[in-house]
Amino acid sequence: MAQPPEAPAVSVSRAELLWITFGAWTGGVCILTLLPLLLIPRLGIGAGMAASYLIFFLAWQPVQVVTQRVAGIAPAVVRMIVLVAAAAVCAYYLRELVIATSRG
């Protein structure tokens, strides 16, 4: 049985990785801001928040894999923890702002 050809390696510069990371982080903030507002009424607070973070981590995985290959496992894990914490804080305040403005 013939082996499928390997995909060619793609090089990513540090500046490109920074922009990819920033884009994924911004999308993660949006996920953590708006998804709980949709899921909590249907699943409850615990399951709604857990599902939101699960979806955020699934969306973050491709960037995490690239970061691990570029920087190594330990720096990538530390970077992920810092970025997830920052996204969670930003999302919390944005979610409160959305709730406050929707109440009028």
All heavy atoms as an XYZ file, in Angstrom:
773
protein
N       0.851     -1.165      0.000
C       0.000      0.000      0.000
C       0.900      1.233      0.000
O       1.801      1.361      0.817
C      -0.900     -0.037      1.228
C      -1.857      1.109      1.295
S      -2.984      0.916      2.682
C      -4.459      0.582      1.791
N       0.646      2.144     -0.887
C       1.481      3.340     -1.032
C       1.153      4.353      0.061
O      -0.013      4.537      0.433
C       1.257      3.965     -2.398
N       2.189      4.968      0.558
C       2.031      6.004      1.578
C       1.635      7.315      0.907
O       2.161      7.642     -0.155
C       3.338      6.213      2.342
C       3.753      5.038      3.182
C       2.884      4.894      4.424
O       2.191      5.811      4.826
N       2.917      3.720      5.009
N       0.720      8.071      1.500
C       0.397      9.380      0.921
C       1.594     10.312      1.074
O       2.355     10.201      2.044
C      -0.794      9.863      1.749
C      -0.729      9.095      3.008
C      -0.065      7.785      2.676
N       1.789     11.203      0.116
C       2.936     12.116      0.225
C       2.764     13.047      1.423
O       1.649     13.436      1.775
C       2.906     12.898     -1.089
C       1.506     12.778     -1.577
C       0.986     11.463     -1.059
N       3.895     13.366      2.051
C       3.852     14.272      3.197
C       3.580     15.690      2.728
O       4.039     16.093      1.658
C       5.171     14.231      3.961
C       5.354     12.962      4.746
C       6.528     13.064      5.692
O       6.857     14.179      6.133
O       7.124     12.021      5.971
N       2.864     16.408      3.533
C       2.584     17.805      3.212
C       3.868     18.613      3.349
O       4.682     18.340      4.233
C       1.519     18.359      4.153
N       4.067     19.586      2.492
C       5.283     20.393      2.607
C       5.257     21.230      3.882
O       4.190     21.631      4.357
C       5.243     21.280      1.364
C       3.810     21.322      0.963
C       3.227     20.016      1.393
N       6.428     21.457      4.441
C       6.537     22.270      5.651
C       6.242     23.726      5.305
O       6.619     24.225      4.251
C       7.923     22.148      6.248
N       5.556     24.383      6.196
C       5.238     25.799      6.020
C       5.956     26.563      7.118
O       5.809     26.257      8.298
C       3.716     26.041      6.113
C       3.395     27.511      5.996
C       2.989     25.243      5.055
N       6.724     27.544      6.729
C       7.425     28.331      7.741
C       6.574     29.531      8.129
O       5.895     30.128      7.298
C       8.784     28.794      7.217
O       8.603     29.642      6.115
N       6.589     29.830      9.407
C       5.846     30.959      9.951
C       6.837     31.822     10.715
O       7.538     31.332     11.606
C       4.718     30.473     10.897
C       3.995     31.638     11.533
C       3.752     29.582     10.154
N       6.878     33.097     10.362
C       7.783     33.994     11.076
C       7.192     34.332     12.446
O       6.009     34.102     12.704
C       8.020     35.270     10.268
O       6.858     36.070     10.252
N       8.017     34.892     13.299
C       7.522     35.273     14.641
C       6.458     36.354     14.537
O       5.498     36.349     15.303
C       8.682     35.728     15.509
C       9.606     34.579     15.866
C      10.431     34.893     17.091
N      11.316     33.802     17.423
C      10.988     32.811     18.231
N       9.814     32.778     18.776
N      11.851     31.852     18.487
N       6.602     37.273     13.588
C       5.591     38.322     13.412
C       4.269     37.722     12.937
O       3.194     38.105     13.417
C       6.080     39.366     12.412
N       4.333     36.755     12.020
C       3.112     36.101     11.562
C       2.452     35.318     12.691
O       1.229     35.331     12.834
C       3.423     35.174     10.391
C       3.818     35.902      9.123
C       4.384     34.984      8.064
O       4.952     33.926      8.411
O       4.256     35.341      6.883
N       3.267     34.640     13.495
C       2.728     33.899     14.632
C       2.062     34.848     15.624
O       1.015     34.531     16.202
C       3.813     33.083     15.323
C       3.357     32.233     16.508
C       2.292     31.231     16.081
C       4.533     31.530     17.136
N       2.650     36.013     15.809
C       2.053     37.007     16.698
C       0.674     37.433     16.195
O      -0.282     37.502     16.967
C       2.971     38.218     16.829
C       2.463     39.345     17.712
C       2.413     38.890     19.159
C       3.352     40.563     17.568
N       0.557     37.683     14.891
C      -0.737     38.087     14.333
C      -1.749     36.948     14.378
O      -2.933     37.168     14.635
C      -0.568     38.605     12.908
C      -0.050     40.002     12.883
C       1.189     40.410     12.509
C      -0.759     41.178     13.286
N       1.299     41.777     12.654
C       0.119     42.272     13.122
C      -2.035     41.420     13.768
C      -0.243     43.569     13.427
C      -2.399     42.722     14.068
C      -1.511     43.776     13.899
N      -1.298     35.739     14.119
C      -2.197     34.585     14.209
C      -2.690     34.420     15.647
O      -3.880     34.185     15.891
C      -1.493     33.308     13.716
C      -1.244     33.390     12.204
C      -2.293     32.064     14.058
C      -0.324     32.317     11.674
N      -1.775     34.563     16.593
C      -2.135     34.455     18.006
C      -3.108     35.559     18.398
O      -4.100     35.313     19.088
C      -0.872     34.518     18.882
O      -0.001     33.464     18.491
C      -1.211     34.378     20.352
N      -2.846     36.783     17.957
C      -3.737     37.898     18.277
C      -5.127     37.672     17.691
O      -6.136     37.932     18.347
C      -3.149     39.218     17.768
C      -4.046     40.397     18.015
C      -4.221     40.883     19.296
C      -4.724     41.001     16.976
C      -5.058     41.962     19.538
C      -5.560     42.077     17.205
C      -5.724     42.563     18.486
N      -5.186     37.177     16.467
C      -6.482     36.899     15.845
C      -7.253     35.817     16.577
O      -8.461     35.936     16.803
N      -6.555     34.753     16.961
C      -7.217     33.674     17.706
C      -7.644     34.160     19.084
O      -8.714     33.790     19.581
C      -6.289     32.472     17.829
N      -6.818     34.996     19.715
C      -7.171     35.535     21.035
C      -8.411     36.423     20.936
O      -9.314     36.330     21.763
C      -5.994     36.323     21.604
C      -6.258     36.865     22.963
C      -6.155     36.208     24.144
C      -6.682     38.197     23.289
N      -6.489     37.037     25.177
C      -6.813     38.264     24.683
C      -6.964     39.322     22.520
C      -7.224     39.423     25.330
C      -7.369     40.478     23.175
C      -7.489     40.516     24.555
N      -8.460     37.274     19.913
C      -9.628     38.149     19.724
C     -10.885     37.316     19.482
O     -11.948     37.603     20.047
C      -9.391     39.103     18.546
O      -8.178     39.821     18.773
C     -10.533     40.077     18.387
N     -10.766     36.287     18.663
C     -11.904     35.392     18.459
C     -12.299     34.685     19.742
O     -13.487     34.491     20.021
N     -11.313     34.316     20.550
C     -11.591     33.682     21.837
C     -12.325     34.612     22.790
O     -13.212     34.178     23.527
N     -11.949     35.883     22.775
C     -12.662     36.861     23.607
C     -14.124     36.934     23.171
O     -15.036     36.957     24.012
C     -11.990     38.249     23.542
C     -12.863     39.310     24.193
C     -10.623     38.220     24.203
N     -14.359     36.933     21.877
C     -15.742     36.959     21.380
C     -16.500     35.697     21.782
O     -17.668     35.770     22.184
C     -15.753     37.130     19.867
S     -15.146     38.722     19.313
N     -15.831     34.546     21.679
C     -16.467     33.286     22.089
C     -16.833     33.338     23.564
O     -17.955     33.009     23.955
C     -15.536     32.089     21.803
C     -15.440     31.832     20.309
C     -16.010     30.829     22.535
C     -14.377     30.820     19.927
N     -15.889     33.773     24.412
C     -16.127     33.791     25.857
C     -17.064     34.916     26.280
O     -17.610     34.875     27.385
C     -14.803     33.903     26.605
C     -13.879     32.700     26.486
C     -12.569     32.967     27.212
C     -14.542     31.450     27.000
N     -17.253     35.907     25.428
C     -18.188     36.982     25.750
C     -19.611     36.582     25.410
O     -20.523     36.720     26.231
C     -17.821     38.268     24.988
O     -16.516     38.684     25.385
C     -18.810     39.383     25.278
N     -19.827     36.087     24.206
C     -21.185     35.899     23.710
C     -21.739     34.483     23.898
O     -22.939     34.325     24.103
C     -21.248     36.284     22.230
C     -20.871     37.741     21.952
C     -20.812     37.996     20.468
C     -21.837     38.680     22.638
N     -20.895     33.478     23.826
C     -21.404     32.112     23.922
C     -22.062     31.803     25.269
O     -23.107     31.143     25.284
C     -20.290     31.117     23.604
C     -20.727     29.766     23.090
C     -21.652     29.897     21.890
C     -19.522     28.931     22.722
N     -21.518     32.276     26.403
C     -22.242     32.027     27.662
C     -23.643     32.638     27.683
O     -24.566     32.066     28.262
C     -21.349     32.676     28.720
C     -19.993     32.637     28.135
C     -20.197     32.857     26.660
N     -23.805     33.785     27.033
C     -25.135     34.404     26.998
C     -26.137     33.551     26.232
O     -27.335     33.598     26.501
C     -25.047     35.798     26.361
C     -24.191     36.812     27.123
C     -24.089     38.108     26.339
C     -24.743     37.048     28.515
N     -25.630     32.755     25.279
C     -26.501     31.861     24.530
C     -26.690     30.505     25.209
O     -27.770     29.920     25.126
C     -25.924     31.635     23.123
C     -25.803     32.865     22.234
C     -25.038     32.522     20.969
C     -27.164     33.423     21.921
N     -25.651     30.018     25.869
C     -25.701     28.658     26.413
C     -26.245     28.579     27.838
O     -26.862     27.578     28.203
C     -24.308     28.030     26.367
C     -23.738     27.768     24.978
C     -22.341     27.181     25.082
C     -24.645     26.866     24.177
N     -26.005     29.593     28.668
C     -26.427     29.519     30.067
C     -27.945     29.361     30.207
O     -28.399     28.538     31.012
C     -25.876     30.714     30.873
C     -24.365     30.527     31.068
C     -26.582     30.862     32.212
C     -23.672     31.714     31.694
N     -28.768     30.093     29.446
C     -30.216     29.867     29.592
C     -30.650     28.450     29.198
O     -31.642     27.942     29.705
C     -30.841     30.887     28.638
C     -29.808     31.937     28.466
C     -28.501     31.237     28.577
N     -29.896     27.800     28.325
C     -30.275     26.468     27.862
C     -29.657     25.344     28.701
O     -30.281     24.309     28.903
C     -29.856     26.293     26.409
C     -30.668     27.152     25.456
C     -30.006     27.258     24.102
N     -30.745     28.090     23.183
C     -30.753     29.409     23.182
N     -30.075     30.076     24.073
N     -31.463     30.085     22.299
N     -28.407     25.547     29.162
C     -27.685     24.472     29.843
C     -27.475     24.712     31.331
O     -27.029     23.807     32.036
C     -26.301     24.281     29.187
C     -26.275     23.969     27.697
C     -24.841     23.922     27.201
C     -26.987     22.664     27.418
N     -27.726     25.905     31.809
C     -27.408     26.257     33.185
C     -26.043     26.912     33.246
O     -25.263     26.865     32.293
N     -25.740     27.513     34.391
C     -24.503     28.293     34.491
C     -23.255     27.432     34.403
O     -22.292     27.776     33.708
C     -24.487     29.165     35.762
C     -23.278     30.081     35.736
C     -24.461     28.350     37.006
C     -23.582     31.501     35.987
N     -23.235     26.299     35.082
C     -22.038     25.458     35.078
C     -21.743     24.862     33.712
O     -20.632     24.982     33.186
N     -22.721     24.204     33.132
C     -22.528     23.563     31.829
C     -22.350     24.598     30.723
O     -21.582     24.378     29.788
C     -23.703     22.649     31.509
N     -23.038     25.734     30.829
C     -22.898     26.785     29.817
C     -21.501     27.375     29.794
O     -20.912     27.568     28.728
N     -20.944     27.654     30.971
C     -19.582     28.194     31.039
C     -18.564     27.133     30.623
O     -17.607     27.431     29.905
C     -19.278     28.708     32.444
C     -20.023     29.977     32.804
S     -19.775     31.342     31.681
C     -18.084     31.774     32.007
N     -18.771     25.891     31.061
C     -17.844     24.814     30.691
C     -17.841     24.611     29.176
O     -16.773     24.454     28.567
C     -18.219     23.522     31.403
N     -19.008     24.626     28.555
C     -19.086     24.462     27.105
C     -18.415     25.631     26.387
O     -17.751     25.438     25.368
C     -20.541     24.332     26.666
N     -18.555     26.835     26.924
C     -17.911     27.999     26.320
C     -16.398     27.861     26.339
O     -15.719     28.109     25.330
C     -18.309     29.280     27.064
O     -19.685     29.496     26.995
N     -15.845     27.450     27.477
C     -14.397     27.278     27.573
C     -13.923     26.092     26.732
O     -12.835     26.145     26.155
C     -13.959     27.136     29.030
C     -13.795     28.473     29.688
C     -14.833     29.061     30.391
C     -12.599     29.174     29.567
C     -14.688     30.308     30.973
C     -12.438     30.412     30.141
C     -13.482     30.978     30.847
O     -13.327     32.211     31.410
N     -14.722     25.037     26.637
C     -14.354     23.908     25.791
C     -14.247     24.349     24.335
O     -13.271     24.017     23.643
C     -15.382     22.782     25.933
C     -15.157     21.590     25.006
C     -13.890     20.832     25.397
C     -16.355     20.676     25.023
N     -15.213     25.107     23.865
C     -15.182     25.599     22.483
C     -14.009     26.547     22.285
O     -13.336     26.512     21.255
C     -16.535     26.243     22.124
C     -17.599     25.148     22.065
C     -16.458     27.001     20.806
C     -19.008     25.643     21.971
N     -13.730     27.382     23.281
C     -12.574     28.276     23.193
C     -11.285     27.481     23.066
O     -10.435     27.782     22.210
C     -12.527     29.185     24.426
C     -11.285     30.020     24.507
C     -11.122     31.117     23.692
C     -10.284     29.706     25.394
C      -9.974     31.900     23.759
C      -9.134     30.472     25.474
C      -8.983     31.571     24.656
N     -11.105     26.449     23.883
C      -9.884     25.647     23.816
C      -9.785     24.872     22.506
O      -8.689     24.707     21.971
C      -9.777     24.709     25.012
C      -9.298     25.392     26.248
C     -10.136     25.547     27.337
C      -8.015     25.904     26.329
C      -9.706     26.194     28.478
C      -7.570     26.548     27.476
C      -8.418     26.696     28.544
N     -10.907     24.410     21.975
C     -10.880     23.742     20.677
C     -10.470     24.713     19.571
O      -9.708     24.355     18.673
C     -12.246     23.123     20.356
C     -12.639     21.917     21.193
C     -14.062     21.485     20.864
C     -11.665     20.773     20.973
N     -10.958     25.935     19.635
C     -10.574     26.944     18.640
C      -9.114     27.340     18.801
O      -8.450     27.722     17.827
C     -11.472     28.173     18.773
N      -8.580     27.264     20.014
C      -7.210     27.688     20.306
C      -6.173     26.627     19.941
O      -4.994     26.935     19.752
C      -7.115     28.034     21.792
C      -5.813     28.618     22.174
C      -4.797     27.990     22.802
C      -5.365     29.954     21.950
N      -3.744     28.844     22.988
C      -4.078     30.071     22.473
C      -5.950     31.071     21.351
C      -3.351     31.237     22.418
C      -5.225     32.230     21.295
C      -3.951     32.313     21.818
N      -6.563     25.366     19.815
C      -5.610     24.276     19.640
C      -4.690     24.409     18.427
O      -3.491     24.143     18.549
C      -6.326     22.931     19.611
C      -6.685     22.426     20.981
C      -5.501     22.454     21.923
O      -4.474     21.831     21.675
N      -5.623     23.199     23.005
N      -5.172     24.799     17.244
C      -4.224     24.934     16.125
C      -3.121     25.954     16.405
O      -1.955     25.717     16.079
C      -5.101     25.390     14.957
C      -6.460     24.932     15.315
C      -6.553     24.996     16.803
N      -3.470     27.061     17.032
C      -2.466     28.076     17.366
C      -1.524     27.529     18.432
O      -0.307     27.761     18.380
C      -3.146     29.376     17.839
C      -2.121     30.396     18.281
C      -4.022     29.942     16.748
N      -2.056     26.785     19.376
C      -1.227     26.208     20.437
C      -0.215     25.225     19.865
O       0.944     25.203     20.280
C      -2.115     25.544     21.491
C      -1.366     24.953     22.646
C      -0.666     25.982     23.502
O      -0.906     27.166     23.396
N       0.223     25.524     24.349
N      -0.622     24.420     18.898
C       0.286     23.449     18.286
C       1.432     24.173     17.571
O       2.598     23.799     17.710
C      -0.488     22.524     17.318
C       0.455     21.706     16.459
C      -1.430     21.617     18.090
N       1.098     25.208     16.816
C       2.135     25.966     16.112
C       3.061     26.639     17.119
O       4.289     26.637     16.950
C       1.501     26.996     15.155
C       2.558     27.910     14.567
C       0.733     26.295     14.053
N       2.506     27.205     18.176
C       3.326     27.867     19.188
C       4.255     26.871     19.870
O       5.415     27.182     20.145
C       2.424     28.565     20.233
O       1.537     29.451     19.557
C       3.238     29.347     21.235
N       3.774     25.666     20.131
C       4.623     24.646     20.746
C       5.776     24.265     19.829
O       6.892     24.048     20.291
C       3.808     23.406     21.080
C       2.935     23.567     22.290
C       2.117     22.325     22.571
O       2.162     21.353     21.829
N       1.349     22.368     23.649
N       5.511     24.199     18.548
C       6.582     23.842     17.612
C       7.604     24.955     17.477
O       8.782     24.688     17.252
C       5.992     23.500     16.252
C       5.253     22.192     16.279
C       4.720     21.813     14.939
N       3.967     20.563     15.050
C       3.198     20.100     14.116
N       3.059     20.752     12.976
N       2.552     18.976     14.281
N       7.152     26.198     17.597
C       8.069     27.330     17.438
C       8.840     27.609     18.729
O      10.057     27.774     18.718
C       7.302     28.596     16.985
C       8.177     29.831     17.052
C       6.761     28.401     15.581
N       8.124     27.668     19.856
C       8.737     28.122     21.109
C       9.079     26.992     22.069
O       9.827     27.206     23.012
C       7.806     29.113     21.801
N       8.506     25.826     21.884
C       8.695     24.742     22.841
C       7.453     24.582     23.705
O       6.604     25.469     23.758
N       7.372     23.459     24.394
C       6.158     23.139     25.143
C       5.970     24.052     26.343
O       4.890     24.616     26.538
C       6.164     21.660     25.569
C       6.047     20.782     24.337
C       5.024     21.363     26.537
C       6.139     19.309     24.604
N       6.983     24.214     27.170
C       6.822     25.014     28.393
C       6.466     26.468     28.096
O       5.502     26.991     28.669
C       8.076     24.922     29.253
N       7.186     27.171     27.212
C       6.802     28.553     26.919
C       5.413     28.654     26.285
O       4.668     29.598     26.552
C       7.869     29.048     25.942
C       9.024     28.154     26.137
C       8.458     26.831     26.562
N       5.042     27.656     25.475
C       3.725     27.686     24.847
C       2.610     27.513     25.876
O       1.573     28.174     25.786
C       3.628     26.601     23.777
N       2.822     26.653     26.860
C       1.811     26.448     27.902
C       1.665     27.713     28.752
O       0.550     28.137     29.059
C       2.154     25.216     28.767
C       1.273     25.144     30.000
C       2.026     23.954     27.950
N       2.793     28.318     29.115
C       2.731     29.562     29.892
C       2.023     30.647     29.098
O       1.164     31.374     29.622
C       4.148     30.009     30.314
C       4.135     31.394     30.912
C       4.749     29.010     31.285
N       2.359     30.763     27.810
C       1.705     31.769     26.964
C       0.207     31.498     26.880
O      -0.594     32.432     26.942
C       2.336     31.754     25.576
C       1.764     32.807     24.663
C       2.392     32.755     23.296
N       3.778     33.164     23.385
C       4.603     33.213     22.353
N       4.181     32.863     21.157
N       5.845     33.606     22.511
N      -0.183     30.222     26.757
C      -1.596     29.892     26.671
C      -2.321     30.263     27.957
O      -3.411     30.838     27.916
C      -1.791     28.400     26.401
C      -3.260     28.009     26.290
S      -3.545     26.251     26.143
C      -3.050     25.666     27.736
N      -1.729     29.968     29.093
C      -2.367     30.291     30.374
C      -2.564     31.799     30.513
O      -3.628     32.262     30.904
C      -1.550     29.711     31.543
C      -1.648     28.193     31.540
C      -2.025     30.277     32.881
C      -0.699     27.506     32.483
N      -1.537     32.563     30.158
C      -1.639     34.025     30.249
C      -2.703     34.554     29.294
O      -3.532     35.401     29.667
C      -0.266     34.674     29.973
C      -0.392     36.173     29.792
C       0.703     34.355     31.100
N      -2.715     34.054     28.067
C      -3.686     34.549     27.091
C      -5.117     34.128     27.435
O      -6.056     34.906     27.245
C      -3.303     34.076     25.692
C      -2.046     34.728     25.115
C      -1.648     34.059     23.817
C      -2.254     36.214     24.911
N      -5.287     32.923     27.957
C      -6.625     32.487     28.361
C      -7.122     33.326     29.543
O      -8.275     33.756     29.570
C      -6.639     30.982     28.706
C      -7.932     30.577     29.396
C      -6.432     30.160     27.452
N      -6.249     33.587     30.494
C      -6.649     34.416     31.639
C      -7.008     35.822     31.190
O      -8.026     36.381     31.632
C      -5.520     34.454     32.671
N      -6.205     36.388     30.300
C      -6.501     37.738     29.806
C      -7.803     37.755     29.008
O      -8.614     38.682     29.145
C      -5.346     38.244     28.952
N      -8.021     36.730     28.185
C      -9.264     36.651     27.417
C     -10.469     36.501     28.341
O     -11.518     37.112     28.108
C      -9.201     35.483     26.431
N     -10.328     35.721     29.394
C     -11.432     35.520     30.335
C     -11.784     36.820     31.044
O     -12.966     37.142     31.222
C     -11.077     34.438     31.342
N     -10.776     37.581     31.440
C     -11.036     38.863     32.116
C     -11.714     39.850     31.160
O     -12.716     40.484     31.508
C      -9.726     39.445     32.693
C      -9.917     40.867     33.163
C      -9.223     38.568     33.823
N     -11.168     39.976     29.955
C     -11.778     40.878     28.971
C     -13.209     40.448     28.652
O     -14.112     41.287     28.563
C     -10.952     40.915     27.692
S      -9.377     41.737     27.846
N     -13.411     39.150     28.477
C     -14.743     38.639     28.160
C     -15.724     38.894     29.292
O     -16.890     39.225     29.048
C     -14.674     37.151     27.846
N     -15.276     38.772     30.527
C     -16.155     39.024     31.668
C     -16.676     40.460     31.632
O     -17.879     40.692     31.751
C     -15.415     38.759     32.980
C     -16.204     39.184     34.184
C     -17.243     38.391     34.662
C     -15.942     40.387     34.829
C     -17.988     38.786     35.762
C     -16.678     40.785     35.924
C     -17.703     39.984     36.389
O     -18.444     40.391     37.473
N     -15.766     41.421     31.452
C     -16.197     42.822     31.440
C     -17.031     43.152     30.213
O     -18.008     43.910     30.307
C     -14.988     43.746     31.556
C     -14.415     43.750     32.955
C     -13.170     43.199     33.211
C     -15.145     44.258     34.024
C     -12.651     43.177     34.496
C     -14.641     44.237     35.310
C     -13.396     43.701     35.539
O     -12.893     43.676     36.816
N     -16.700     42.587     29.073
C     -17.514     42.814     27.881
C     -18.906     42.193     28.034
O     -19.908     42.791     27.629
C     -16.821     42.253     26.643
C     -15.634     43.040     26.128
C     -14.929     42.265     25.019
C     -16.077     44.405     25.625
N     -18.973     41.010     28.632
C     -20.266     40.353     28.854
C     -21.128     41.176     29.802
O     -22.322     41.363     29.580
C     -20.035     38.939     29.400
C     -21.261     38.091     29.467
C     -20.971     36.627     29.769
N     -20.003     36.389     30.823
C     -18.770     35.935     30.639
N     -18.345     35.643     29.437
N     -17.955     35.739     31.654
N     -20.515     41.711     30.868
C     -21.267     42.567     31.788
C     -21.758     43.828     31.084
O     -22.861     44.309     31.350
C     -20.394     42.927     32.998
C     -20.101     41.749     33.899
C     -21.360     41.130     34.510
O     -22.246     41.889     34.944
O     -21.445     39.889     34.539
N     -20.930     44.373     30.191
C     -21.329     45.542     29.423
C     -22.497     45.226     28.500
O     -23.444     46.020     28.395
C     -20.143     46.073     28.616
C     -20.353     47.321     27.811
C     -20.653     48.515     28.734
C     -19.135     47.625     26.957
N     -22.466     44.070     27.852
C     -23.560     43.658     26.985
C     -24.839     43.483     27.796
O     -25.916     43.935     27.388
C     -23.198     42.356     26.242
C     -24.422     41.748     25.570
C     -22.115     42.603     25.219
N     -24.733     42.859     28.947
C     -25.917     42.644     29.788
C     -26.470     43.983     30.279
O     -27.676     44.215     30.260
C     -25.583     41.712     30.969
C     -25.302     40.289     30.454
C     -26.700     41.693     32.003
C     -24.724     39.363     31.490
N     -25.584     44.890     30.702
C     -26.036     46.192     31.212
C     -26.697     47.018     30.119
O     -27.706     47.683     30.367
C     -24.846     46.946     31.810
N     -26.156     46.992     28.923
C     -26.754     47.789     27.839
C     -28.031     47.168     27.305
O     -28.883     47.872     26.782
C     -25.762     47.997     26.683
O     -25.310     46.734     26.213
C     -24.585     48.831     27.123
N     -28.186     45.855     27.448
C     -29.409     45.222     26.974
C     -30.585     45.474     27.922
O     -31.734     45.419     27.512
C     -29.218     43.730     26.777
O     -29.022     43.092     28.025
N     -30.280     45.767     29.175
C     -31.341     46.048     30.152
C     -31.845     47.474     30.031
O     -32.913     47.795     30.507
C     -30.841     45.817     31.562
C     -30.615     44.348     31.841
C     -30.203     44.121     33.262
N     -29.941     42.699     33.461
C     -29.169     42.219     34.389
N     -28.568     43.043     35.233
N     -28.968     40.933     34.504
N     -31.060     48.308     29.417
C     -31.500     49.676     29.143
C     -31.088     50.583     30.195
O     -31.272     51.515     30.700
